[in-house]
């Protein structure tokens, strides 16, 4: 049975991707970062999400693969994404089909004009 965890910007499936189709797997996970392209990413931020994902999956090694555990991993990654937004490491994509400030208002650097 395929399990999944879906947050606003992170989706995790007990499946592998073959020919653009998810094929259920009992021991492999696939992560989809920001499937709706709501955010502007840079390579370093994406690498950090993958690294954190690997770290969290390793922490659950030996435990049952459950939807609850997947949701915990997904929630941790969603918090990481929020921290990237708060630090200005990534930003909202204002060209997406539906702008949604689900993680707070965009960061705007204040400039003083004299």
N, CA and C atoms as an extended XYZ file, in Angstrom:
342
Properties=species:S:1:pos:R:3:atomname:S:1:resname:S:1:resid:I:1 pbc="F F F"
N         0.840       -1.170        0.000 N   UNK     1
C         0.000        0.000        0.000 CA  UNK     1
C         0.894        1.246        0.000 C   UNK     1
N         0.626        2.164       -0.898 N   UNK     2
C         1.428        3.380       -0.983 CA  UNK     2
C         1.001        4.367        0.107 C   UNK     2
N         2.007        4.839        0.847 N   UNK     3
C         1.771        5.850        1.868 CA  UNK     3
C         2.264        7.180        1.343 C   UNK     3
N         1.752        8.281        1.925 N   UNK     4
C         2.236        9.590        1.510 CA  UNK     4
C         2.072       10.585        2.643 C   UNK     4
N         2.855       11.634        2.538 N   UNK     5
C         2.752       12.787        3.428 CA  UNK     5
C         2.707       14.011        2.530 C   UNK     5
N         1.715       14.855        2.743 N   UNK     6
C         1.566       16.041        1.911 CA  UNK     6
C         1.472       17.273        2.789 C   UNK     6
N         2.448       18.165        2.653 N   UNK     7
C         2.365       19.482        3.264 CA  UNK     7
C         2.270       20.482        2.118 C   UNK     7
N         2.231       21.727        2.429 N   UNK     8
C         2.074       22.750        1.392 CA  UNK     8
C         3.203       22.692        0.359 C   UNK     8
N         4.426       22.476        0.820 N   UNK     9
C         5.574       22.548       -0.084 CA  UNK     9
C         6.399       21.275       -0.177 C   UNK     9
N         6.013       20.246        0.577 N   UNK    10
C         6.762       18.987        0.588 CA  UNK    10
C         5.783       17.823        0.450 C   UNK    10
N         6.070       16.950       -0.491 N   UNK    11
C         5.280       15.726       -0.636 CA  UNK    11
C         6.237       14.543       -0.635 C   UNK    11
N         5.905       13.552        0.188 N   UNK    12
C         6.736       12.355        0.317 CA  UNK    12
C         5.862       11.142        0.011 C   UNK    12
N         6.378       10.239       -0.808 N   UNK    13
C         5.640        9.045       -1.205 CA  UNK    13
C         6.485        7.802       -0.968 C   UNK    13
N         5.826        6.693       -0.610 N   UNK    14
C         6.516        5.404       -0.578 CA  UNK    14
C         6.430        4.846       -1.997 C   UNK    14
N         7.286        5.387       -2.835 N   UNK    15
C         7.269        5.037       -4.258 CA  UNK    15
C         8.574        5.498       -4.896 C   UNK    15
N         8.798        5.017       -6.100 N   UNK    16
C         9.901        5.503       -6.919 CA  UNK    16
C         9.306        6.059       -8.206 C   UNK    16
N        10.022        6.938       -8.833 N   UNK    17
C         9.565        7.559      -10.067 CA  UNK    17
C        10.132        6.798      -11.261 C   UNK    17
N         9.242        6.258      -12.081 N   UNK    18
C         9.642        5.554      -13.300 CA  UNK    18
C         8.789        6.066      -14.447 C   UNK    18
N         9.432        6.616      -15.479 N   UNK    19
C         8.721        7.156      -16.647 CA  UNK    19
C         7.647        8.158      -16.229 C   UNK    19
N         8.012        9.057      -15.323 N   UNK    20
C         7.115       10.102      -14.813 CA  UNK    20
C         5.882        9.555      -14.092 C   UNK    20
N         5.949        8.337      -13.614 N   UNK    21
C         4.865        7.722      -12.857 CA  UNK    21
C         5.409        7.239      -11.512 C   UNK    21
N         4.615        7.392      -10.467 N   UNK    22
C         4.990        6.865       -9.163 CA  UNK    22
C         4.641        5.382       -9.098 C   UNK    22
N         5.651        4.577       -8.790 N   UNK    23
C         5.474        3.142       -8.663 CA  UNK    23
C         5.660        2.811       -7.185 C   UNK    23
N         4.629        2.245       -6.535 N   UNK    24
C         4.725        1.950       -5.102 CA  UNK    24
C         5.954        1.115       -4.751 C   UNK    24
N         6.527        1.427       -3.593 N   UNK    25
C         7.696        0.709       -3.098 CA  UNK    25
C         7.541        0.520       -1.594 C   UNK    25
N         7.979       -0.624       -1.110 N   UNK    26
C         7.901       -0.892        0.325 CA  UNK    26
C         9.098       -0.358        1.092 C   UNK    26
N        10.173        0.021        0.380 N   UNK    27
C        11.375        0.426        1.100 CA  UNK    27
C        12.075        1.663        0.528 C   UNK    27
N        11.462        2.336       -0.442 N   UNK    28
C        12.062        3.539       -1.006 CA  UNK    28
C        11.086        4.709       -0.924 C   UNK    28
N        11.645        5.884       -0.683 N   UNK    29
C        10.832        7.098       -0.593 CA  UNK    29
C        11.202        8.052       -1.715 C   UNK    29
N        10.226        8.803       -2.170 N   UNK    30
C        10.432        9.849       -3.154 CA  UNK    30
C         9.899       11.146       -2.569 C   UNK    30
N        10.660       12.221       -2.728 N   UNK    31
C        10.258       13.521       -2.224 CA  UNK    31
C        10.029       14.459       -3.417 C   UNK    31
N         8.979       15.246       -3.317 N   UNK    32
C         8.664       16.262       -4.324 CA  UNK    32
C         8.671       17.603       -3.590 C   UNK    32
N         9.620       18.449       -3.947 N   UNK    33
C         9.772       19.749       -3.282 CA  UNK    33
C         9.017       20.805       -4.067 C   UNK    33
N         8.105       21.503       -3.402 N   UNK    34
C         7.357       22.618       -3.978 CA  UNK    34
C         6.751       22.270       -5.340 C   UNK    34
N         5.868       21.278       -5.379 N   UNK    35
C         5.308       20.831       -6.661 CA  UNK    35
C         4.495       21.895       -7.398 C   UNK    35
N         4.008       22.898       -6.700 N   UNK    36
C         3.210       23.949       -7.338 CA  UNK    36
C         4.039       25.174       -7.704 C   UNK    36
N         5.359       25.086       -7.516 N   UNK    37
C         6.280       26.184       -7.857 CA  UNK    37
C         5.874       27.516       -7.218 C   UNK    37
N         5.529       27.454       -5.943 N   UNK    38
C         5.147       28.666       -5.218 CA  UNK    38
C         6.349       29.476       -4.755 C   UNK    38
N         7.533       28.864       -4.801 N   UNK    39
C         8.715       29.512       -4.256 CA  UNK    39
C         9.819       29.578       -5.299 C   UNK    39
N        10.694       30.549       -5.138 N   UNK    40
C        11.900       30.666       -5.964 CA  UNK    40
C        13.038       30.011       -5.199 C   UNK    40
N        13.607       28.977       -5.801 N   UNK    41
C        14.641       28.185       -5.155 CA  UNK    41
C        15.993       28.439       -5.781 C   UNK    41
N        17.035       28.231       -4.992 N   UNK    42
C        18.395       28.192       -5.520 CA  UNK    42
C        18.940       26.793       -5.243 C   UNK    42
N        19.991       26.435       -5.934 N   UNK    43
C        20.530       25.076       -5.821 CA  UNK    43
C        20.914       24.715       -4.389 C   UNK    43
N        21.494       25.662       -3.664 N   UNK    44
C        21.942       25.387       -2.294 CA  UNK    44
C        20.755       25.051       -1.381 C   UNK    44
N        19.671       25.777       -1.509 N   UNK    45
C        18.490       25.517       -0.672 CA  UNK    45
C        17.893       24.149       -0.969 C   UNK    45
N        17.818       23.795       -2.234 N   UNK    46
C        17.299       22.478       -2.614 CA  UNK    46
C        18.198       21.379       -2.045 C   UNK    46
N        19.510       21.558       -2.147 N   UNK    47
C        20.450       20.582       -1.591 CA  UNK    47
C        20.256       20.429       -0.085 C   UNK    47
N        19.998       21.538        0.603 N   UNK    48
C        19.798       21.482        2.052 CA  UNK    48
C        18.522       20.718        2.402 C   UNK    48
N        17.473       20.872        1.601 N   UNK    49
C        16.242       20.114        1.846 CA  UNK    49
C        16.497       18.626        1.645 C   UNK    49
N        17.184       18.273        0.567 N   UNK    50
C        17.508       16.858        0.334 CA  UNK    50
C        18.384       16.294        1.452 C   UNK    50
N        19.357       17.063        1.906 N   UNK    51
C        20.241       16.600        2.980 CA  UNK    51
C        19.457       16.384        4.276 C   UNK    51
N        18.564       17.305        4.592 N   UNK    52
C        17.739       17.165        5.798 CA  UNK    52
C        16.805       15.970        5.658 C   UNK    52
N        16.252       15.772        4.470 N   UNK    53
C        15.400       14.611        4.210 CA  UNK    53
C        16.173       13.322        4.477 C   UNK    53
N        17.373       13.209        3.924 N   UNK    54
C        18.205       12.020        4.140 CA  UNK    54
C        18.500       11.815        5.620 C   UNK    54
N        18.801       12.907        6.318 N   UNK    55
C        19.095       12.834        7.750 CA  UNK    55
C        17.882       12.326        8.530 C   UNK    55
N        16.698       12.854        8.214 N   UNK    56
C        15.480       12.437        8.919 CA  UNK    56
C        15.123       10.987        8.607 C   UNK    56
N        15.268       10.588        7.357 N   UNK    57
C        14.990        9.195        6.986 CA  UNK    57
C        15.952        8.261        7.717 C   UNK    57
N        17.222        8.622        7.775 N   UNK    58
C        18.205        7.805        8.489 CA  UNK    58
C        17.846        7.674        9.968 C   UNK    58
N        17.290        8.729       10.548 N   UNK    59
C        16.923        8.705       11.968 CA  UNK    59
C        15.800        7.707       12.244 C   UNK    59
N        14.993        7.408       11.242 N   UNK    60
C        13.887        6.461       11.400 CA  UNK    60
C        14.261        5.040       10.980 C   UNK    60
N        15.518        4.825       10.639 N   UNK    61
C        15.946        3.495       10.203 CA  UNK    61
C        15.614        2.455       11.267 C   UNK    61
N        15.025        1.356       10.819 N   UNK    62
C        14.660        0.274       11.727 CA  UNK    62
C        13.254        0.394       12.273 C   UNK    62
N        12.623        1.554       12.111 N   UNK    63
C        11.244        1.728       12.577 CA  UNK    63
C        10.279        1.376       11.454 C   UNK    63
N         9.029        1.091       11.839 N   UNK    64
C         8.011        0.801       10.836 CA  UNK    64
C         7.780        2.016        9.958 C   UNK    64
N         7.594        1.762        8.682 N   UNK    65
C         7.278        2.825        7.736 CA  UNK    65
C         5.774        3.080        7.820 C   UNK    65
N         5.425        4.169        8.492 N   UNK    66
C         4.009        4.492        8.692 CA  UNK    66
C         3.715        5.887        8.158 C   UNK    66
N         2.438        6.135        7.923 N   UNK    67
C         2.030        7.458        7.472 CA  UNK    67
C         2.377        8.515        8.525 C   UNK    67
N         2.259        8.150        9.788 N   UNK    68
C         2.594        9.079       10.870 CA  UNK    68
C         4.063        9.503       10.795 C   UNK    68
N         4.967        8.541       10.608 N   UNK    69
C         6.389        8.867       10.513 CA  UNK    69
C         6.679        9.724        9.287 C   UNK    69
N         6.020        9.427        8.172 N   UNK    70
C         6.198       10.255        6.983 CA  UNK    70
C         5.723       11.683        7.229 C   UNK    70
N         4.593       11.831        7.930 N   UNK    71
C         4.088       13.182        8.239 CA  UNK    71
C         5.046       13.935        9.140 C   UNK    71
N         5.672       13.239       10.065 N   UNK    72
C         6.659       13.899       10.931 CA  UNK    72
C         7.839       14.412       10.120 C   UNK    72
N         8.313       13.602        9.181 N   UNK    73
C         9.411       14.031        8.311 CA  UNK    73
C         8.962       15.218        7.460 C   UNK    73
N         7.781       15.124        6.860 N   UNK    74
C         7.260       16.209        6.041 CA  UNK    74
C         7.108       17.503        6.814 C   UNK    74
N         6.636       17.412        8.046 N   UNK    75
C         6.471       18.611        8.883 CA  UNK    75
C         7.814       19.253        9.210 C   UNK    75
N         8.803       18.425        9.515 N   UNK    76
C        10.152       18.953        9.788 CA  UNK    76
C        10.696       19.693        8.568 C   UNK    76
N        10.476       19.120        7.386 N   UNK    77
C        10.965       19.763        6.168 CA  UNK    77
C        10.201       21.049        5.868 C   UNK    77
N         8.915       21.054        6.156 N   UNK    78
C         8.117       22.276        5.955 CA  UNK    78
C         8.632       23.392        6.870 C   UNK    78
N         9.018       23.051        8.097 N   UNK    79
C         9.603       24.043        9.011 CA  UNK    79
C        10.927       24.575        8.454 C   UNK    79
N        11.699       23.703        7.838 N   UNK    80
C        12.951       24.123        7.220 CA  UNK    80
C        12.680       25.120        6.093 C   UNK    80
N        11.691       24.822        5.264 N   UNK    81
C        11.327       25.728        4.174 CA  UNK    81
C        10.915       27.095        4.738 C   UNK    81
N        10.124       27.085        5.804 N   UNK    82
C         9.710       28.340        6.442 CA  UNK    82
C        10.929       29.134        6.921 C   UNK    82
N        11.901       28.435        7.488 N   UNK    83
C        13.097       29.136        7.968 CA  UNK    83
C        13.869       29.755        6.807 C   UNK    83
N        13.901       29.074        5.664 N   UNK    84
C        14.549       29.641        4.475 CA  UNK    84
C        13.858       30.935        4.050 C   UNK    84
N        12.536       30.930        4.069 N   UNK    85
C        11.787       32.143        3.702 CA  UNK    85
C        12.069       33.277        4.687 C   UNK    85
N        12.073       32.955        5.966 N   UNK    86
C        12.298       33.987        6.983 CA  UNK    86
C        13.691       34.588        6.887 C   UNK    86
N        14.666       33.784        6.480 N   UNK    87
C        16.042       34.269        6.341 CA  UNK    87
C        16.276       34.966        5.001 C   UNK    87
N        15.320       34.853        4.084 N   UNK    88
C        15.502       35.425        2.757 CA  UNK    88
C        16.328       34.540        1.844 C   UNK    88
N        16.512       33.285        2.233 N   UNK    89
C        17.298       32.337        1.447 CA  UNK    89
C        16.533       31.906        0.186 C   UNK    89
N        15.208       31.826        0.288 N   UNK    90
C        14.322       31.602       -0.852 CA  UNK    90
C        13.237       32.669       -0.778 C   UNK    90
N        12.431       32.779       -1.820 N   UNK    91
C        11.382       33.801       -1.836 CA  UNK    91
C        10.135       33.248       -2.507 C   UNK    91
N         9.026       33.978       -2.338 N   UNK    92
C         7.793       33.597       -3.010 CA  UNK    92
C         7.936       33.833       -4.512 C   UNK    92
N         7.347       32.971       -5.293 N   UNK    93
C         7.303       33.119       -6.741 CA  UNK    93
C         6.044       33.925       -7.070 C   UNK    93
N         6.207       35.175       -7.413 N   UNK    94
C         5.067       36.033       -7.687 CA  UNK    94
C         4.447       35.754       -9.058 C   UNK    94
N         5.062       34.866       -9.835 N   UNK    95
C         4.530       34.513      -11.151 CA  UNK    95
C         3.774       33.189      -11.145 C   UNK    95
N         3.562       32.617       -9.972 N   UNK    96
C         2.820       31.358       -9.888 CA  UNK    96
C         1.349       31.626      -10.179 C   UNK    96
N         0.600       30.596      -10.509 N   UNK    97
C        -0.799       30.782      -10.900 CA  UNK    97
C        -1.660       31.330       -9.767 C   UNK    97
N        -1.319       31.018       -8.530 N   UNK    98
C        -2.081       31.525       -7.390 CA  UNK    98
C        -1.104       31.851       -6.264 C   UNK    98
N        -0.795       33.115       -6.097 N   UNK    99
C         0.131       33.513       -5.043 CA  UNK    99
C        -0.534       33.247       -3.690 C   UNK    99
N         0.167       32.531       -2.822 N   UNK   100
C        -0.377       32.153       -1.528 CA  UNK   100
C         0.720       32.346       -0.483 C   UNK   100
N         0.537       33.314        0.367 N   UNK   101
C         1.537       33.602        1.405 CA  UNK   101
C         1.290       32.708        2.615 C   UNK   101
N         1.302       31.402        2.403 N   UNK   102
C         0.967       30.446        3.448 CA  UNK   102
C         1.976       30.424        4.588 C   UNK   102
N         3.160       30.968        4.366 N   UNK   103
C         4.191       30.954        5.399 CA  UNK   103
C         4.506       32.362        5.879 C   UNK   103
N         3.574       33.258        5.719 N   UNK   104
C         3.774       34.633        6.165 CA  UNK   104
C         3.980       35.572        4.996 C   UNK   104
N         3.887       36.833        5.282 N   UNK   105
C         4.061       37.840        4.244 CA  UNK   105
C         5.488       37.836        3.729 C   UNK   105
N         5.676       38.223        2.473 N   UNK   106
C         7.026       38.242        1.905 CA  UNK   106
C         7.949       39.165        2.674 C   UNK   106
N         9.195       38.821        2.678 N   UNK   107
C        10.207       39.653        3.308 CA  UNK   107
C        10.509       40.824        2.389 C   UNK   107
N        10.487       42.002        2.949 N   UNK   108
C        10.777       43.200        2.174 CA  UNK   108
C        11.856       43.967        2.915 C   UNK   108
N        12.955       44.205        2.220 N   UNK   109
C        14.025       44.973        2.851 CA  UNK   109
C        13.639       46.436        2.825 C   UNK   109
N        13.664       47.041        3.993 N   UNK   110
C        13.304       48.452        4.095 CA  UNK   110
C        14.472       49.306        3.633 C   UNK   110
N        14.179       50.261        2.750 N   UNK   111
C        15.191       51.190        2.274 CA  UNK   111
C        14.714       52.589        2.622 C   UNK   111
N        15.608       53.346        3.163 N   UNK   112
C        15.262       54.708        3.539 CA  UNK   112
C        15.698       55.644        2.416 C   UNK   112
N        14.752       56.421        1.933 N   UNK   113
C        15.037       57.397        0.887 CA  UNK   113
C        15.010       58.796        1.505 C   UNK   113
N        16.059       59.530        1.317 N   UNK   114
C        16.116       60.889        1.853 CA  UNK   114
C        15.925       61.893        0.759 C   UNK   114
